């Protein structure tokens, strides 16, 4: 493998990880919002 190929793979992996992290963070925030709403509805 050439250096350029490895560099491209690392960049692609970085972009994918950032996207996954963003999706995960959004999912957690949505779950938290949902949980807060359910808790307030019970009170």
ROVEXMAR-161562 format. One record per residue: residue number from 1; y, z, x of N, C-alpha, C, O in turn. Coordinates in nm, 4 decimals, m for minus. Last residue first. Layout:
N
<k = NUM, npy = Y, npz = Z, npx = X, capy = Y, capz = Z, capx = X, cpy = Y, cpz = Z, cpx = X, opy = Y, opz = Z, opx = X>
...
//
This chain:
43
<k = 43, npy = 1.2572, npz = 3.7170, npx = m4.5392, capy = 1.3379, capz = 3.8395, capx = m4.5516, cpy = 1.4131, cpz = 3.8418, cpx = m4.6834, opy = 1.4860, opz = 3.9370, opx = m4.7113>
<k = 42, npy = 1.1484, npz = 3.4670, npx = m4.5399, capy = 1.0642, capz = 3.5802, capx = m4.5812, cpy = 1.1458, cpz = 3.7054, cpx = m4.6092, opy = 1.1084, opz = 3.7887, opx = m4.6918>
<k = 41, npy = 1.3458, npz = 3.3067, npx = m4.4385, capy = 1.3035, capz = 3.2858, capx = m4.5772, cpy = 1.2215, cpz = 3.4039, cpx = m4.6288, opy = 1.2255, opz = 3.4361, opx = m4.7475>
<k = 40, npy = 1.3510, npz = 3.3894, npx = m4.1748, capy = 1.4649, capz = 3.4212, capx = m4.2616, cpy = 1.4291, cpz = 3.4033, cpx = m4.4086, opy = 1.4778, opz = 3.4776, opx = m4.4938>
<k = 39, npy = 1.1059, npz = 3.2785, npx = m4.0910, capy = 1.1275, capz = 3.4228, capx = m4.0852, cpy = 1.2418, cpz = 3.4643, cpx = m4.1768, opy = 1.2307, opz = 3.5636, opx = m4.2487>
<k = 38, npy = 1.1530, npz = 3.0059, npx = m4.1231, capy = 1.0456, capz = 3.0713, capx = m4.1996, cpy = 1.0654, cpz = 3.2222, cpx = m4.2043, opy = 1.0445, opz = 3.2857, opx = m4.3077>
<k = 37, npy = 1.3631, npz = 2.9744, npx = m3.9353, capy = 1.3839, capz = 2.9441, capx = m4.0767, cpy = 1.2793, cpz = 3.0146, cpx = m4.1636, opy = 1.3129, opz = 3.0754, opx = m4.2652>
<k = 36, npy = 1.2334, npz = 3.0391, npx = m3.6962, capy = 1.3481, capz = 3.1184, capx = m3.7420, cpy = 1.3715, cpz = 3.0990, cpx = m3.8910, opy = 1.3965, opz = 3.1949, opx = m3.9641>
<k = 35, npy = 1.0419, npz = 2.8329, npx = m3.6894, capy = 0.9991, capz = 2.9721, capx = m3.6959, cpy = 1.1117, cpz = 3.0618, cpx = m3.7478, opy = 1.0894, opz = 3.1489, opx = m3.8318>
<k = 34, npy = 1.2088, npz = 2.6090, npx = m3.6624, capy = 1.1202, capz = 2.6207, capx = m3.7782, cpy = 1.0770, cpz = 2.7667, cpx = m3.7989, opy = 1.0759, opz = 2.8170, opx = m3.9113>
<k = 33, npy = 1.3218, npz = 2.6659, npx = m3.4148, capy = 1.4071, capz = 2.6526, capx = m3.5327, cpy = 1.3255, cpz = 2.6711, cpx = m3.6598, opy = 1.3675, opz = 2.7401, opx = m3.7527>
<k = 32, npy = 1.0891, npz = 2.6551, npx = m3.2586, capy = 1.1671, capz = 2.7778, capx = m3.2661, cpy = 1.2572, cpz = 2.7774, cpx = m3.3892, opy = 1.2671, opz = 2.8778, opx = m3.4596>
<k = 31, npy = 1.0145, npz = 2.3882, npx = m3.2874, capy = 0.9242, capz = 2.4945, capx = m3.3316, cpy = 1.0006, cpz = 2.6254, cpx = m3.3513, opy = 0.9787, opz = 2.6971, opx = m3.4489>
<k = 30, npy = 1.2366, npz = 2.2659, npx = m3.1671, capy = 1.2070, capz = 2.2403, capx = m3.3079, cpy = 1.1161, cpz = 2.3492, cpx = m3.3653, opy = 1.1372, opz = 2.3965, opx = m3.4769>
<k = 29, npy = 1.2077, npz = 2.3601, npx = m2.9057, capy = 1.3278, capz = 2.3942, capx = m2.9822, cpy = 1.3050, cpz = 2.3736, cpx = m3.1311, opy = 1.3492, opz = 2.4547, opx = m3.2126>
<k = 28, npy = 0.9613, npz = 2.2407, npx = m2.8391, capy = 0.9742, capz = 2.3867, capx = m2.8398, cpy = 1.0949, cpz = 2.4292, cpx = m2.9234, opy = 1.0859, opz = 2.5229, opx = m3.0026>
<k = 27, npy = 1.0356, npz = 1.9690, npx = m2.8542, capy = 0.9292, capz = 2.0219, capx = m2.9388, cpy = 0.9391, cpz = 2.1740, cpx = m2.9508, opy = 0.9268, opz = 2.2290, opx = m3.0602>
<k = 26, npy = 1.2249, npz = 1.9524, npx = m2.6512, capy = 1.2649, capz = 1.9248, capx = m2.7890, cpy = 1.1628, cpz = 1.9830, cpx = m2.8869, opy = 1.1996, opz = 2.0394, opx = m2.9899>
<k = 25, npy = 1.0595, npz = 2.0047, npx = m2.4306, capy = 1.1718, capz = 2.0932, capx = m2.4610, cpy = 1.2153, cpz = 2.0764, cpx = m2.6056, opy = 1.2400, opz = 2.1750, opx = m2.6750>
<k = 24, npy = 0.8889, npz = 1.7828, npx = m2.4449, capy = 0.8347, capz = 1.9172, capx = m2.4554, cpy = 0.9438, cpz = 2.0158, cpx = m2.4954, opy = 0.9236, opz = 2.1000, opx = m2.5829>
<k = 23, npy = 1.0692, npz = 1.5725, npx = m2.4006, capy = 0.9943, capz = 1.5789, capx = m2.5264, cpy = 0.9403, cpz = 1.7193, cpx = m2.5507, opy = 0.9449, opz = 1.7695, opx = m2.6630>
<k = 22, npy = 1.1536, npz = 1.6391, npx = m2.1395, capy = 1.2503, capz = 1.6302, capx = m2.2486, cpy = 1.1811, cpz = 1.6426, cpx = m2.3841, opy = 1.2284, opz = 1.7145, opx = m2.4721>
<k = 21, npy = 0.9116, npz = 1.6173, npx = m2.0034, capy = 0.9818, capz = 1.7458, capx = m2.0073, cpy = 1.0814, cpz = 1.7491, cpx = m2.1230, opy = 1.0921, opz = 1.8486, opx = m2.1947>
<k = 20, npy = 0.8599, npz = 1.3443, npx = m2.0341, capy = 0.7661, capz = 1.4431, capx = m2.0887, cpy = 0.8342, cpz = 1.5789, cpx = m2.1029, opy = 0.8161, opz = 1.6474, opx = m2.2036>
<k = 19, npy = 1.0795, npz = 1.2430, npx = m1.8908, capy = 1.0639, capz = 1.2115, capx = m2.0336, cpy = 0.9717, cpz = 1.3136, cpx = m2.1006, opy = 1.0010, opz = 1.3632, opx = m2.2094>
<k = 18, npy = 1.0221, npz = 1.3399, npx = m1.6361, capy = 1.1469, capz = 1.3795, capx = m1.7015, cpy = 1.1390, cpz = 1.3546, cpx = m1.8514, opy = 1.1867, opz = 1.4360, opx = m1.9305>
<k = 17, npy = 0.7783, npz = 1.2092, npx = m1.5908, capy = 0.7837, capz = 1.3557, capx = m1.5962, cpy = 0.9103, cpz = 1.4042, cpx = m1.6659, opy = 0.9062, opz = 1.4982, opx = m1.7452>
<k = 16, npy = 0.8670, npz = 0.9433, npx = m1.5846, capy = 0.7705, capz = 0.9862, capx = m1.6859, cpy = 0.7728, cpz = 1.1377, cpx = m1.7016, opy = 0.7697, opz = 1.1887, opx = m1.8136>
<k = 15, npy = 1.0336, npz = 0.9463, npx = m1.3598, capy = 1.0891, capz = 0.9117, capx = m1.4911, cpy = 0.9971, cpz = 0.9610, cpx = m1.6026, opy = 1.0439, opz = 1.0142, opx = m1.7032>
<k = 14, npy = 0.8418, npz = 1.0095, npx = m1.1655, capy = 0.9549, capz = 1.0992, capx = m1.1886, cpy = 1.0155, cpz = 1.0738, cpx = m1.3262, opy = 1.0450, opz = 1.1676, opx = m1.4002>
<k = 13, npy = 0.6797, npz = 0.7857, npx = m1.1756, capy = 0.6234, capz = 0.9172, capx = m1.2090, cpy = 0.7344, cpz = 1.0157, cpx = m1.2421, opy = 0.7225, opz = 1.0954, opx = m1.3351>
<k = 12, npy = 0.8591, npz = 0.5926, npx = m1.0856, capy = 0.8019, capz = 0.5825, capx = m1.2204, cpy = 0.7461, cpz = 0.7167, cpx = m1.2666, opy = 0.7633, opz = 0.7560, opx = m1.3819>
<k = 11, npy = 0.9029, npz = 0.6889, npx = m0.8233, capy = 1.0142, capz = 0.6784, capx = m0.9183, cpy = 0.9638, cpz = 0.6728, cpx = m1.0622, opy = 1.0181, opz = 0.7394, opx = m1.1503>
<k = 10, npy = 0.6430, npz = 0.6619, npx = m0.7209, capy = 0.7060, capz = 0.7946, capx = m0.7264, cpy = 0.8212, cpz = 0.7943, cpx = m0.8262, opy = 0.8359, opz = 0.8879, opx = m0.9048>
<k = 9, npy = 0.6115, npz = 0.3841, npx = m0.7361, capy = 0.5212, capz = 0.4728, capx = m0.8101, cpy = 0.5814, cpz = 0.6123, cpx = m0.8262, opy = 0.5716, opz = 0.6730, opx = m0.9328>
<k = 8, npy = 0.8122, npz = 0.3030, npx = m0.5575, capy = 0.8208, capz = 0.2645, capx = m0.6990, cpy = 0.7318, cpz = 0.3548, cpx = m0.7851, opy = 0.7717, opz = 0.3968, opx = m0.8937>
<k = 7, npy = 0.7097, npz = 0.4045, npx = m0.3182, capy = 0.8401, capz = 0.4502, capx = m0.3657, cpy = 0.8555, cpz = 0.4202, cpx = m0.5146, opy = 0.9066, opz = 0.5034, opx = m0.5895>
<k = 6, npy = 0.4771, npz = 0.2551, npx = m0.2994, capy = 0.4685, capz = 0.4012, capx = m0.3138, cpy = 0.5984, cpz = 0.4558, cpx = m0.3696, opy = 0.5982, opz = 0.5424, opx = m0.4572>
<k = 5, npy = 0.5882, npz = 0.0012, npx = m0.2654, capy = 0.4984, capz = 0.0284, capx = m0.3776, cpy = 0.4906, cpz = 0.1784, cpx = m0.4051, opy = 0.4966, opz = 0.2221, opx = m0.5200>
<k = 4, npy = 0.7300, npz = 0.0317, npx = m0.0263, capy = 0.8030, capz = 0.0008, capx = m0.1490, cpy = 0.7188, cpz = 0.0319, cpx = m0.2724, opy = 0.7702, opz = 0.0826, opx = m0.3721>
<k = 3, npy = 0.5278, npz = 0.0674, npx = 0.1624, capy = 0.6198, capz = 0.1780, capx = 0.1338, cpy = 0.6922, cpz = 0.1566, cpx = 0.0013, opy = 0.7135, opz = 0.2512, opx = m0.0745>
<k = 2, npy = 0.2201, npz = m0.0764, npx = 0.0452, capy = 0.3464, capz = m0.0802, capx = 0.1181, cpy = 0.4333, cpz = 0.0377, cpx = 0.0768, opy = 0.4144, opz = 0.0984, opx = m0.0286>
<k = 1, npy = m0.1198, npz = 0.0000, npx = 0.0835, capy = 0.0000, capz = 0.0000, capx = 0.0000, cpy = 0.1245, cpz = 0.0000, cpx = 0.0867, opy = 0.1314, opz = 0.0686, opx = 0.1887>
//
